[in-house]
Amino acid sequence: MTASAPSSNQSNSWTWIGLFLAGLGVLGCGYAIYRVGQVHADPTASLTRSTKLVAAMDDNDERKQKAPELDGGLEWLNCGGPIRLKDLRGKIVLLDFWTYCCINCIHVLPDLARLEKKYANQLVVIGVHSAKFDGEKDSKNIREAILRYHIEHPVVNDANHRIWEAYDVHSWPTLVLIDPEGYYLGSVSGEGHYDLLDRIIERLIKEHREKKTLNEEPIRFDLDKYRERRTSPLAFPGKVFADPANNRIFIADSSHHRIVITDLNGKLLEVAGRGEPGYEDGPFDKAMFNDPQGMALQGETLLVADRKNHRIRAIDLKAKKVSTIAGTGEQGRDRRFGGDALKTGMNSPWDILLVGDDLYIAQAGHHQLWKLSFKDNRLTPWAGNGRENIFPSVSHGKEGLKGTWERSMFAQPSGLATDGKWVYVADSEVSAVRAVSLDPADRTVKTLVGEGLFEFGDVDGFGEEARLQHCLGVAWHNGKVYVADTYNNKIKVIDPETLECRTFLGDGKAGRSDDPPRFDEPAGLHVAGDLLFVADTNNHRICIVDLKTKAMRTLNIIGLQPPQPAVDEKPVFVNATKTQLGETVVPRTGEITLTLRVSPPPGFKLNTQAPFHYMVKGEKGFEQFGPLADSGPEMRIRLPAEKVADSATLTVSLAYYVCKEGSEGICQPRSHVWEMTIKPGEDRRGATLILSTEK
């Protein structure tokens, strides 16, 4: 959990309630880092402070504070337009103050998804994206993060921290709870608070049902995924690993949750994983990953950092099977002790590096480097004390201070490389590149570039002059460290001896181009021979760079398709209006075209961006359902005439969405059902039936 300096616009009237769960952040994150130094919150305070929420809920209206409106955002994403709290009266509202670089914010997202699913008709989650890095202020980049992390609630781009200041927020992530009457109840920082929020929401639902102030009418939002029409076979690839000796490239197709294997020319060889997020060992077509990232090769076994599963997986390339070699599947909390590899929890392993019989692991969630020894199958901390910060920094090094494996501090280490003597680390949250000695007699940790949690930019130079912005990948070649300077959209190169850092490729502009070379948040690097392989994450591609000439090309993957979506479940039709049509004559053969015409009710407009679903049911088991290709005022469904004619009755159901005029950000599901008696007519081929929602 990373926190900024306190805002100058603190709202002291909320201080007593805002503090109620401040101590709970330590239970989920461990440490909070401030500009002024390091603060270890007192975990014993959490029990006392949690009772303040109960007190806030029991207060009379005179003492409660209305939650501020969500004003000041640059743009609303993942919905049809701006959302006002007054439009959400009757709903419990949970604000998630986050920034997409933050590992603790990423860890909160699954808990939010669980709450959204459990309380679909009572709870509304709104993400308030209050950026830390400059690159995160761009709505385009936030939209990519929404798609990458499968976020299904509205997000407002609070680039100028207007909403952050209005709610007196100080750290990422912070969750704010607002009751159905619009009263601010308090906040909690950090991760790991699902059970607490679940209990509070259950109590709020009970109380506001009794008060008749709870609105349980379902609503939906115009999610960006509905408008996304990506055809790329890759989705946000995080890492890449090349094996030229065997003519292979391994690609972590992270948001497709699979490992793609091609030859050096891009011809598809294998795909490990069925393309759905989850966890399952077994054959390639049955195995499941969840946001796989870094890879390492051990003979004919590919090792994979399975990030969201908090595991290390092993892919047997000959047997074409996947197994688990480390991690329990539960997010680890212990930063001090290790143990048996399959009995020790891990915390967002982001990259791995094989050196001899040891696998070094960048545990982004622990802010540490760990080591898996294949000699005894033990998983143990290796470097970093678990505090999210940088020690030593470049300036510390100039003063003669040295970090050691035990004393050093990291902040979301996300990329690893080695020259055989040192392990080089992309330490993303401090925008740094670190070096850790492999010599147990030395145990030195030093910093090549990087000064602190809030020291970042795009500056070439030497040592403390240089600046990176949330770097996620490193690679070693001929005495130099190549860096994926992710939020600067560049590849940079560092000389570990002179500490010179300079731009190697990219002009800083987000784009997709081989000549001139342009990237969009590159995250993974690997060198094989004189070639640099780049996982150009937001461009959904792999680039290959000739290190001698700087010529770059995009790997054209031949034969790879995106995963096929799972078969749609039967749609649900809520708020249904029924129309009884009586007897309808249909042909016995050919094809029947149903034309459905939808007119929204007064004061509403049709949401044509949302997916529309239908179901047709007849006698003798005839059933047809699915999404409609068109979402508009007029849609068509084609049916086999013989199936319809063989039905005594036919029911046609349509699910669609409407939005209130002047409140485009909030939509409601509606349904219409037509029922008719079927009479077979002449033996002619085909007909058209027109069904309308108008009376």
C-alpha positions in Angstrom: 0.0 0.0 0.0 1.5 3.3 -1.0 0.3 6.6 0.4 0.9 10.2 -0.4 1.6 13.2 1.8 -1.6 14.4 3.6 -3.7 16.7 1.6 -3.9 20.4 2.5 -7.7 20.3 2.0 -8.5 17.9 4.9 -12.1 17.8 6.0 -11.7 17.8 9.7 -15.4 17.3 10.3 -14.9 13.7 9.1 -11.8 12.9 11.0 -13.4 11.1 13.8 -15.3 8.8 11.5 -12.5 8.6 8.8 -10.1 7.1 11.3 -12.4 4.2 12.3 -10.5 1.6 10.3 -7.2 3.2 9.5 -5.4 0.5 11.4 -7.0 -2.3 9.4 -4.8 -1.5 6.5 -1.9 -3.3 8.2 -3.8 -6.5 8.2 -4.0 -6.6 4.5 -0.8 -4.8 3.4 1.7 -4.7 6.3 3.1 -1.3 5.9 2.1 2.2 4.7 4.7 4.3 3.0 4.5 8.1 3.3 6.7 10.8 1.7 7.9 11.7 5.1 9.0 8.2 6.0 7.9 4.8 7.0 5.0 4.2 9.3 4.0 0.8 10.7 0.4 1.0 11.7 -0.7 -0.6 14.9 -2.7 -3.8 14.2 -4.3 -3.8 17.7 -6.0 -0.5 16.9 -8.1 -2.1 14.3 -10.5 -3.7 16.7 -11.3 -0.4 18.4 -11.5 1.6 15.2 -13.9 -1.0 13.6 -16.5 -0.2 16.2 -16.6 3.4 15.0 -18.4 2.3 11.8 -21.1 0.8 13.9 -21.3 4.1 15.8 -21.6 6.0 12.5 -24.4 3.8 11.3 -26.3 4.3 14.6 -25.9 8.1 14.6 -28.9 10.3 14.2 -29.2 12.3 11.0 -28.0 15.5 12.6 -24.6 14.0 13.3 -24.2 12.2 10.0 -22.4 13.8 7.0 -23.7 13.7 3.5 -21.1 12.2 1.1 -19.6 14.8 -1.3 -20.7 14.5 -4.9 -18.3 12.9 -7.4 -17.3 16.2 -9.0 -14.0 17.0 -10.6 -13.2 13.9 -12.6 -11.8 14.3 -16.1 -13.8 11.5 -17.7 -16.1 8.6 -16.7 -15.1 5.2 -18.0 -16.8 1.8 -18.1 -20.2 3.4 -18.2 -22.4 5.5 -20.5 -21.6 8.9 -18.9 -21.2 10.8 -15.6 -22.7 9.3 -12.5 -24.1 11.4 -9.6 -24.5 10.0 -6.1 -28.1 11.5 -6.0 -28.9 9.2 -8.9 -27.9 6.2 -6.7 -30.1 7.0 -3.8 -31.4 3.7 -2.3 -28.2 1.9 -3.2 -25.2 1.1 -1.0 -22.2 2.8 -2.7 -18.6 1.6 -2.3 -15.9 3.9 -3.6 -12.6 2.3 -4.5 -9.8 4.9 -4.6 -7.1 3.2 -6.6 -4.3 3.6 -9.1 -3.6 0.9 -11.6 0.1 0.5 -10.9 -0.6 -0.5 -7.2 -0.3 -4.2 -6.4 -2.6 -3.8 -3.3 -5.2 -2.1 -5.5 -5.0 -5.0 -7.9 -5.5 -7.4 -5.0 -8.6 -5.6 -3.9 -10.4 -6.1 -7.3 -11.3 -9.8 -6.8 -13.0 -8.9 -3.4 -14.9 -6.1 -5.1 -16.1 -8.5 -7.8 -17.3 -11.0 -5.2 -19.2 -8.2 -3.4 -20.7 -7.0 -6.6 -21.9 -10.5 -7.5 -23.3 -11.2 -4.0 -25.2 -7.9 -3.7 -25.9 -7.3 -7.4 -29.2 -5.5 -6.7 -28.2 -3.5 -3.6 -24.5 -2.5 -4.0 -22.9 -0.2 -6.6 -19.1 -0.1 -6.7 -17.4 3.0 -8.3 -13.7 3.1 -8.9 -12.1 6.5 -8.3 -8.8 6.4 -10.2 -6.5 8.9 -8.5 -3.3 8.5 -10.4 0.1 8.3 -8.8 2.3 8.3 -12.0 1.9 10.8 -14.8 1.3 8.0 -17.3 -1.7 6.8 -15.2 -3.6 10.2 -15.7 -4.4 9.3 -19.3 -7.9 8.0 -19.7 -6.8 5.7 -22.5 -4.3 4.0 -20.2 -6.9 3.6 -17.5 -9.3 2.1 -20.0 -6.7 -0.4 -20.9 -6.2 -1.3 -17.3 -10.0 -1.7 -16.9 -10.0 -4.3 -19.7 -6.8 -6.0 -18.5 -8.1 -6.5 -15.0 -11.7 -7.4 -16.1 -13.2 -4.5 -14.0 -17.0 -4.4 -14.3 -18.0 -1.2 -12.5 -17.8 2.5 -13.5 -14.5 4.3 -13.1 -13.9 8.0 -12.9 -10.6 9.5 -13.9 -9.7 11.6 -10.9 -6.4 12.8 -12.4 -6.3 16.0 -10.4 -7.2 14.3 -7.1 -10.4 16.5 -6.7 -12.5 13.6 -5.4 -9.5 12.2 -3.5 -9.2 15.5 -1.6 -13.0 15.8 -1.1 -13.0 12.5 0.7 -9.7 13.2 2.6 -8.0 10.1 1.2 -4.3 9.5 1.9 -3.4 6.1 0.5 -4.0 3.6 -2.2 -6.2 1.6 -2.0 -8.9 3.2 0.2 -12.5 2.0 0.3 -15.2 4.4 1.3 -18.8 3.3 2.2 -21.9 5.4 1.6 -25.3 4.3 2.8 -28.5 4.3 0.8 -29.5 7.7 2.0 -26.3 9.2 0.8 -24.5 9.4 4.2 -20.7 8.9 4.4 -20.0 6.1 6.8 -16.2 5.9 6.8 -13.2 4.4 5.0 -10.7 1.5 5.2 -7.3 1.4 3.6 -5.3 -1.5 2.3 -6.4 -5.0 1.2 -8.0 -8.0 2.7 -11.2 -6.5 4.1 -13.8 -8.6 2.3 -15.3 -10.2 5.5 -15.6 -6.9 7.2 -17.3 -5.2 4.3 -19.5 -8.2 3.8 -20.8 -7.9 7.3 -21.4 -4.2 7.1 -23.2 -4.4 3.8 -25.5 -7.2 5.2 -26.4 -5.0 8.1 -27.1 -2.0 5.9 -29.4 -4.0 3.7 -31.4 -5.3 6.6 -31.7 -1.8 8.2 -32.7 0.0 5.0 -35.1 -2.7 4.0 -36.9 -2.0 7.3 -36.8 1.7 6.7 -37.9 1.2 3.1 -35.0 3.3 1.9 -33.3 0.5 -0.1 -33.6 0.4 -3.9 -33.3 -3.2 -5.0 -34.1 -2.6 -8.7 -31.3 -4.0 -10.8 -29.1 -1.5 -12.7 -26.3 -2.0 -15.1 -23.5 0.0 -16.7 -22.3 0.3 -20.3 -19.0 -1.5 -19.8 -16.1 -0.9 -22.1 -15.8 -4.6 -22.8 -19.1 -4.4 -24.7 -17.6 -1.8 -27.1 -14.2 -3.6 -27.4 -13.8 -5.2 -30.8 -10.2 -6.5 -30.5 -9.2 -9.1 -33.0 -5.6 -9.6 -31.8 -4.8 -13.2 -30.9 -2.9 -11.9 -27.8 -4.4 -9.9 -24.9 -2.0 -7.8 -22.8 1.0 -10.2 -23.0 3.0 -9.5 -19.8 6.3 -11.4 -20.4 8.2 -13.2 -23.2 11.0 -15.8 -23.1 13.0 -16.9 -26.2 14.8 -20.2 -26.7 16.7 -19.9 -30.0 18.5 -23.2 -29.5 15.2 -25.0 -29.9 13.6 -22.4 -32.2 11.0 -21.4 -29.7 9.4 -18.3 -28.2 7.2 -18.6 -25.1 4.6 -15.8 -24.6 2.6 -15.1 -21.4 -0.7 -14.3 -23.0 -1.7 -12.8 -19.7 -5.3 -11.6 -20.1 -6.1 -14.7 -22.2 -4.7 -16.8 -19.2 -2.6 -19.1 -21.3 1.0 -19.7 -22.5 1.5 -19.5 -26.3 4.5 -21.2 -27.9 5.7 -20.3 -31.4 8.8 -20.8 -33.4 11.1 -17.8 -34.0 9.2 -16.9 -37.2 5.8 -16.9 -35.4 4.4 -20.2 -36.4 2.2 -21.5 -33.7 3.5 -24.7 -32.0 1.4 -25.2 -28.9 -1.0 -23.4 -26.5 -1.0 -24.4 -22.8 -4.2 -23.4 -21.0 -7.8 -23.3 -22.2 -8.0 -19.5 -22.1 -10.2 -19.0 -19.1 -9.1 -17.6 -15.7 -8.9 -20.3 -13.1 -6.7 -23.0 -11.6 -6.4 -26.5 -12.9 -3.4 -28.8 -13.6 -3.4 -31.4 -16.4 -3.2 -31.5 -20.2 -2.7 -28.4 -22.2 -6.4 -28.2 -23.3 -7.7 -28.6 -19.7 -5.2 -26.6 -17.7 -6.1 -23.2 -16.4 -3.9 -20.2 -15.4 -4.8 -16.8 -14.0 -2.8 -13.9 -15.3 0.5 -15.8 -16.0 3.6 -13.6 -16.1 7.3 -14.4 -15.9 8.8 -17.6 -17.3 12.0 -19.6 -17.0 13.2 -22.7 -18.9 14.6 -25.8 -17.1 15.5 -28.3 -19.7 12.1 -29.3 -21.3 10.1 -27.8 -18.5 8.8 -24.2 -18.7 8.3 -22.6 -15.3 5.6 -20.0 -15.0 4.8 -17.3 -12.4 1.0 -17.8 -12.2 0.4 -14.3 -10.8 -3.3 -14.3 -9.6 -3.1 -17.9 -8.6 -0.1 -17.1 -6.3 1.7 -20.2 -7.6 4.6 -21.4 -9.7 3.5 -23.8 -12.4 5.6 -26.2 -14.4 4.8 -27.0 -18.0 6.2 -30.3 -19.2 6.8 -29.5 -22.9 7.2 -33.2 -23.9 4.2 -34.7 -22.0 2.2 -31.5 -22.7 1.0 -31.3 -19.1 0.8 -28.6 -16.4 1.6 -29.1 -12.7 2.1 -26.9 -9.6 5.5 -26.8 -7.9 5.1 -23.9 -5.4 2.4 -22.0 -3.6 -0.9 -22.9 -2.0 -3.3 -20.8 -4.1 -4.0 -18.6 -1.1 -2.3 -15.2 -1.0 0.6 -15.4 1.4 0.9 -12.9 4.3 4.1 -14.0 6.0 7.1 -12.1 4.8 9.6 -13.6 7.3 9.5 -17.3 7.0 9.4 -19.8 4.2 8.9 -23.6 4.2 7.9 -26.5 2.0 7.2 -25.1 -1.5 3.7 -26.5 -1.8 2.7 -25.4 1.8 4.0 -21.9 1.7 1.7 -19.0 0.5 3.0 -16.7 -2.3 2.0 -13.1 -3.0 1.6 -12.1 -6.7 4.8 -13.7 -8.2 5.4 -11.4 -11.2 8.7 -12.7 -12.6 11.1 -15.6 -12.2 14.7 -16.3 -12.9 16.5 -19.7 -12.9 20.1 -19.7 -11.7 21.5 -23.2 -11.2 19.3 -25.1 -8.9 17.6 -22.0 -7.6 14.5 -20.2 -8.9 14.5 -16.5 -7.9 11.0 -15.0 -7.7 9.9 -11.4 -7.8 7.1 -11.4 -5.3 5.5 -8.1 -6.1 2.9 -8.4 -3.3 5.5 -9.0 -0.7 7.9 -6.3 -2.0 10.6 -9.0 -1.7 12.6 -11.4 -3.7 12.2 -15.1 -2.8 14.1 -18.2 -3.7 12.8 -21.7 -4.5 15.5 -24.3 -4.0 15.1 -27.4 -6.2 17.5 -29.3 -4.0 15.1 -29.4 -1.1 11.9 -27.9 -2.6 11.9 -25.1 0.0 10.6 -21.6 -0.6 12.2 -18.8 1.4 12.7 -15.0 1.5 16.0 -14.0 -0.2 16.2 -10.2 -0.3 14.1 -7.4 1.1 12.5 -6.9 4.5 9.0 -6.5 3.1 8.7 -2.8 3.6 7.5 -1.0 0.5 10.3 1.5 -0.2 13.7 1.8 -1.6 16.9 1.1 0.3 19.6 1.8 -0.6 18.8 4.5 -3.2 21.4 5.8 -5.6 22.1 8.7 -3.2 22.5 6.3 -0.4 25.1 4.4 -2.4 27.1 7.6 -3.0 27.2 8.2 0.7 28.8 4.7 1.2 25.7 3.0 2.6 25.1 -0.5 1.4 22.0 -2.5 1.6 22.1 -6.2 2.4 19.7 -9.0 1.6 18.1 -8.5 5.0 18.2 -4.7 5.3 17.2 -3.8 1.8 13.7 -2.6 0.7 11.9 -3.1 -2.5 8.6 -1.9 -3.9 6.7 -4.2 -6.2 9.7 -6.0 -7.9 8.3 -7.1 -11.3 11.2 -8.1 -13.6 14.4 -10.1 -13.2 17.6 -10.7 -15.2 21.2 -11.8 -14.4 24.8 -11.6 -15.6 25.7 -14.6 -13.4 27.0 -12.5 -10.5 24.2 -10.1 -9.9 20.4 -10.3 -10.2 19.0 -7.1 -11.8 15.5 -6.1 -10.6 12.9 -3.9 -12.2 11.6 -2.4 -9.0 8.4 -0.8 -10.4 6.8 1.2 -7.7 10.0 3.2 -7.0 10.8 3.4 -10.7 14.2 1.8 -10.0 16.6 -0.8 -11.3 18.3 -2.7 -8.4 21.2 -5.1 -8.3 21.5 -8.0 -5.8 24.6 -10.0 -5.4 24.3 -13.7 -5.8 27.4 -14.2 -3.6 26.2 -15.3 -0.1 29.4 -14.0 1.4 28.7 -10.5 -0.1 24.9 -10.2 0.2 25.0 -6.6 -1.2 22.0 -4.8 -2.6 22.6 -1.6 -4.6 20.6 0.7 -6.9 21.5 1.7 -10.4 18.7 4.2 -10.9 16.0 5.2 -8.5 15.5 7.5 -5.5 12.1 6.9 -4.0 8.4 6.2 -4.2 7.5 9.6 -5.6 10.7 10.2 -7.6 10.0 9.4 -11.3 10.0 10.9 -14.7 11.7 10.5 -18.1 15.2 11.7 -17.8 18.4 10.3 -19.3 21.6 10.8 -17.2 23.9 9.3 -14.6 22.8 7.7 -11.3 20.6 10.0 -9.3 20.0 12.3 -12.3 18.2 9.6 -14.2 14.5 8.9 -14.0 12.3 6.1 -15.0 8.5 5.7 -14.7 7.2 2.4 -13.3 9.6 0.0 -15.1 8.4 -3.6 -15.3 11.1 -5.6 -17.1 14.8 -6.0 -17.4 17.2 -8.0 -19.6 21.0 -8.4 -19.6 23.3 -8.3 -22.7 27.0 -7.5 -23.2 27.5 -5.7 -19.9 24.4 -3.6 -20.2 21.0 -3.8 -18.5 18.0 -3.1 -20.8 14.9 -1.8 -19.1 11.2 -1.8 -20.1 10.5 1.8 -19.0 6.8 1.0 -19.0 4.9 4.2 -18.4 7.4 6.2 -20.5 6.7 3.8 -23.5 10.5 3.3 -24.0 13.3 0.8 -23.8 16.3 2.2 -21.9 19.7 0.9 -21.3 21.9 1.2 -18.2 25.6 0.8 -17.7 26.0 -0.8 -14.2 29.6 0.5 -13.9 29.0 4.2 -14.8 25.3 4.3 -13.9 24.6 6.0 -17.2 21.0 5.6 -18.2 19.9 6.5 -21.7 17.0 5.9 -24.1 17.6 3.0 -26.5 14.2 2.8 -28.4 11.0 4.8 -28.4 10.2 8.5 -28.3 7.9 8.4 -25.3 4.7 8.6 -27.4 2.3 5.7 -26.9 1.8 4.1 -30.3 2.2 1.0 -32.4 4.9 1.3 -34.9 8.0 -0.6 -35.9 9.6 2.3 -37.8 9.9 4.6 -35.9 9.8 2.2 -32.9 6.8 3.0 -30.6 5.4 1.1 -27.7 2.4 1.2 -25.4 3.4 0.2 -21.9 6.0 -2.5 -22.7 6.4 -4.8 -19.7 8.5 -7.8 -20.5 12.0 -8.2 -22.0 14.3 -11.1 -22.9 17.5 -11.3 -24.8 18.6 -14.3 -26.9 21.8 -13.8 -28.9 21.7 -10.3 -30.3 17.9 -10.1 -30.3 15.8 -8.4 -27.8 12.2 -9.7 -27.4 9.7 -7.2 -26.1 6.2 -7.9 -24.7 4.5 -4.7 -25.9 1.6 -5.2 -23.5 -1.1 -2.6 -24.5 -0.4 -3.2 -28.1 -1.1 -6.9 -27.7 2.0 -7.9 -29.6 5.6 -9.2 -29.3 8.4 -7.1 -30.9 11.8 -8.4 -31.9 14.7 -5.9 -31.9 18.2 -6.3 -33.5 20.4 -4.9 -30.7 23.2 -4.1 -33.3 21.1 -2.2 -35.7 18.0 -1.2 -33.6 15.8 -2.5 -36.4 12.5 -3.7 -35.0 9.7 -5.9 -36.3 6.4 -7.3 -34.9 6.2 -11.0 -34.6 3.4 -12.2 -36.9 1.9 -15.2 -35.1 0.5 -17.7 -37.6 -2.3 -19.9 -36.7 -3.3 -18.4 -33.3 -6.8 -17.4 -32.5 -8.3 -15.7 -29.4 -9.9 -18.2 -27.0 -13.4 -19.1 -27.9 -15.9 -17.7 -25.3 -17.7 -20.2 -23.1 -21.2 -21.1 -24.3 -23.6 -18.4 -23.1 -25.8 -19.3 -20.1 -29.5 -18.9 -20.6 -30.4 -15.2 -20.3 -32.5 -13.9 -17.5 -35.5 -11.7 -18.2 -36.2 -9.1 -15.5 -38.9 -6.4 -15.3 -40.7 -8.2 -18.1 -43.7 -6.8 -19.9 -45.9 -9.4 -21.7 -47.8 -9.2 -24.9 -50.3 -11.8 -25.9 -50.5 -12.1 -29.7 -53.1 -14.9 -30.1 -53.0 -17.1 -33.2 -50.1 -16.7 -35.6 -49.8 -18.5 -38.9 -46.3 -19.7 -39.9 -44.9 -21.7 -42.9 -44.0 -25.3 -42.5 -40.5 -25.1 -44.2 -37.7 -22.8 -44.7 -36.7 -20.0 -42.4 -38.7 -17.6 -40.3 -37.3 -14.1 -39.6 -38.4 -12.5 -36.4 -38.1 -8.7 -36.5 -38.1 -7.2 -33.0 -38.9 -3.5 -32.6 -38.1 -1.9 -29.3 -39.4 1.5 -28.1 -38.1 2.8 -24.7 -40.6 4.1 -22.2 -41.0 7.9 -21.8 -38.0 9.6 -20.1 -35.6 6.8 -21.2 -33.5 6.0 -24.2 -32.3 2.7 -25.6 -28.7 1.7 -24.7 -27.6 0.4 -28.1 -24.0 -0.3 -26.7 -25.2 -2.9 -24.3 -25.6 -6.6 -25.3 -29.2 -7.7 -26.0 -30.2 -11.3 -25.4 -33.1 -13.3 -26.6 -34.8 -16.7 -26.1 -37.3 -18.5 -28.2 -39.1 -21.5 -26.7 -41.7 -23.8 -28.3 -43.2 -27.2 -27.8 -41.4 -30.5 -28.0 -38.1 -29.1 -26.6 -37.5 -26.4 -29.2 -35.3 -23.7 -27.7 -33.0 -21.1 -29.2 -31.2 -18.3 -27.3 -28.1 -16.1 -27.2 -26.8 -12.6 -27.7 -28.1 -10.6 -30.7 -25.7 -9.4 -33.3 -27.4 -6.0 -33.4 -28.4 -3.9 -30.4 -30.8 -1.3 -31.7 -34.4 -0.3 -32.1 -34.9 -3.1 -34.7 -33.3 -6.6 -34.4 -33.7 -9.8 -36.3 -33.7 -13.5 -35.3 -33.7 -16.4 -37.7 -35.6 -19.5 -36.8 -36.1 -22.9 -38.5 -39.7 -22.9 -39.7 -40.2 -26.7 -39.2 -39.4 -26.3 -35.5 -41.7 -23.4 -35.0 -44.5 -25.0 -37.0 -44.2 -28.1 -34.8 -45.0 -26.0 -31.7 -48.4 -25.4 -30.4 -47.3 -22.2 -28.6 -44.2 -20.0 -29.0 -42.7 -17.6 -26.4 -40.2 -15.0 -27.6 -38.3 -13.1 -24.8 -36.0 -10.2 -25.3 -33.6 -8.6 -22.7 -32.4 -5.0 -23.3 -31.3 -1.9 -21.5 -32.6 1.6 -21.2 -31.0 4.7 -19.6 -32.7 7.7 -18.0 -32.5 10.8 -20.1 -29.9 13.1 -18.5 -28.4 10.2 -16.5 -26.6 8.2 -19.2 -24.2 6.6 -16.7 -26.9 4.5 -15.1 -29.0 2.0 -17.0 -31.8 -0.5 -16.2 -32.4 -3.9 -17.6 -35.8 -4.4 -19.2 -37.5 -7.4 -20.8 -40.4 -8.0 -23.1 -42.1 -11.3 -23.6 -44.4 -12.2 -26.6 -46.6 -15.2 -26.3 -48.5 -16.6 -29.3 -50.4 -19.7 -30.5 -48.9 -21.3 -33.6 -50.9 -22.4 -36.6 -49.0 -24.1 -39.4 -49.9 -22.6 -42.8 -49.2 -23.4 -46.4 -46.1 -25.3 -47.3 -44.1 -22.3 -48.5 -40.5 -21.4 -47.7 -39.9 -18.6 -45.3 -41.7 -15.7 -43.7 -41.2 -12.6 -41.6 -42.9 -11.9 -38.3 -42.8 -8.4 -36.7 -43.0 -8.1 -32.9 -43.1 -4.7 -31.2 -42.8 -3.6 -27.6 -45.4 -0.9 -28.3 -49.0 -1.7 -27.3 
